[in-house]
Amino acid sequence: MLTLSLVLALAAAPPDTTRDRPKPAQSAPAITVHTQPALPVVALRMSIVAGDPPGYAGAGHLFQHLLLPSLEEQAARVGGRVQAIRGSDAIVYSVIGPASELDYLAGILRSALRVPAAANGAIMLQSLSALAGERASERETAPAYVRASLRSQLFPADLPAAGTDGAATRLQSADLADVWGEIYAPERVSVVAVGDVSLGAVERAFRSLPAASPAGRLAPDAADTLPALGADTPQATRGWIGSAWRADSAEPAALSVAARLLRNSLRRRMTRSTVEVEHWWTHQGQALALVVATPDSLTPAARRTVGGALATLGTGVNDEAVRAAAAAVRREMLFYSRTPERMAELLGEFADRGGGRDAAQRYYAALGTVTEDDVRRVLEQLAAAEAATVYVAPQRIPPEQRR
Amino acid sequence: MSAPILSVVRNAAGALVMAAALAGRAAAQERVFVRPEPGTPVVAVQVVVGVGPADEPAAQAGISYLAARSVVEPSRAAFDSLGAHLDVDQQKDAIAFTLTAAPDAWAEATRLLMVSLFRDPVDSASVVRQRAAIVRELTAREASPADALERERARAVYGAEHPWGRPAVGTATSVRAVRVSQVDAFLRQNFTPERSVVAVVGPVDEAEARDALAPHMPAGELRADSVPPPQPADSTVDAEYNSITTWVSATWRFGADSDVEALRMLAQLALDRVSFGPSRRSVYNSRAEVVRYAGGGELRLTLVVPPREAAQWAVQLREAVGGYAGEPLSPTVFQDRLRRFRGERLMELDLPEQRAAAMARSALLGDRTATLVDFTRLTPERLRDAAGGLQPPIIVYLGPARSPAGG
């Protein structure tokens, strides 16, 4: 799930160089190159836009765990770094290193498109254990739990990247080639390159991708069942309040600005609480999520404030505040994307959710035109939507255990 | 006035060398460096003021850092409103102010910073607040083994009476004792443009950047003060610390004429020989650093190991570096190592503020080309000569008391 308070976009960058997927062969990826000659390095981000097969939630992330040690070792030979992220939209591998090593770095990414050689038992168990740890951590602490709960209410089809316990059991005995066959196809692959490289050089580096494995070999009747979050008791020393609203039809830039205004407004009013307001945006839709941590004694007042947050913002919004909030979001976008690696991440994330390869630039430009009326429209849409809510009470030390 | 020309040039081997090459007769007076980078989304500005412990009375240790934080505090809200990020870092020989801002805000943010540094009187309430904050931070850090090691190491390398032998940010006790009037006097005397270097990196027009800085950075030679010669410990330092592991630090001092880029590669290669691995499972942590100061610098290697193995790892550290002083590596092996080192060095510069910092630091130390990286002309012989030119290291142990039998 993209969190716009953390992942922010692009400057008024020069138009990218792009190449559509060649047809009909489709053995090469769609490529976007954003030239940054400042330093002779290149960041390559390769995404496979695909969900996990039904009943095998977490499969994409499992492949990443299986492959990552080998990819890291290869990148280290040229002083580079590798990253693997399983997002709601895509399975993503990134590598950054010297631009002179473009072919070598591209080879590292291409190797991630092959089924891991029948993973030895130890590595498989280690990877499944890592996934189990990630699943547990989402329910263990209040900040992650609140977000997971809101997400499951708003986007029930958006399962955790780490999957489910049932899927993990199936993955342990499944033929990995069959699972990979359901995920990977060359036409699902896109590459974003940022750095001191040319389109031609990147094209040559990715001129052929591995062929897809045959699909349709997995049992069709499997289903993913997510244990109810309500059964868990996350750790919390303060009261945690979560509210979120779907806003699929909202104009994204206006929704980002509304989130920023709401955050500013609540932080001014709730000085003893921690307030985060986030714009969630994936191919599954958009939402505005509000996560507040507050001292136990202030919880009733905080819940009232959160409950009336949208209405209160609506009475105070004005054009000057909208312009300032939009400028702040734009500047954060620039700050975030100041390395080639992050610029590639940003461009790729916007494209992966279906907005096209110039989606980040269009979003950045749109931020500059958001008006008070746009924000009011967004607030109306949010107010009309059903709110997802969650509350985590702070854990109290029993009197007999207090000193 | 001639401007520095920042360029990417190819050397005979076809490798890339980045440098800010100064052109023209005014080069000697240059204290402002601009590196236009059209594709970079933000502007990074590094202001380095050549002020540190050597300028402080011993009883006011840490006054430089307190002054630096106090003088920018009143502008914090304005930086926030501009979306600008400001960090203050006290080094042994200078204070670095790192400003990162969007292209439409950098000039205003830089003006604010320069006015804060060189024109505004210090706000007494800010000094009081920052003094309390620094005392809290230093008190919390006193229990950190990494900080304790750094204190012992600095004392061993420079001597207890040397200004660089004490913590660059002072101690909780010394900072608590500093008065507002002393900060005011210190600022007036030491925070001056003549002791400062500025580097600007990002999507800027060079002439416009220079114009923006001109009112704050009048032309003139960089004023650099000398520091007294160090008085290093003449034997291994054994510092007792309540922990279950021992930190072993080896420091090689080097002179102003040393081949720093070769020493950086040497540090990485040596680190590979002592870091955790299948045959070195007892190394819990390892680190290599090369730091430059006026007149030279230090190559440092640090390991965290079981106490009973500390002495043998000190030997390993010496050998890890000394081993490269013999026969040069074969060309094939060297190229393989250089390939990795080149990538690691470039990764160290992937943030624009890191590039600005590298340029400013280089300029502060007298490099008139403000070179960013210089690895392309490295050779096996340069590596060997760099290792061979080092004096024996200064060894510091920090951990539980070591028995004589355990070394």
Interface residues (C-beta under 8 A of the other chain):
Chain A: L10 A11 A13 P14 H34 T35 Q36 P37 A38 L39 P40 V41 A76 R77 V78 G79 G80 R81 I96 G97 P98 S100 E101 A327 A328 R330 R331 E332 L334 F335 S337 R338 T339 P340 E341 M343
Chain B: V8 L16 M18 E37 P38 G39 T40 P41 V42 L82 G83 H85 T100 A101 A102 P103 A105 V201 P203 R339 R340 F341 R342 G343 E344 R345 L346 M347 L349 D350 L351 P352 R355
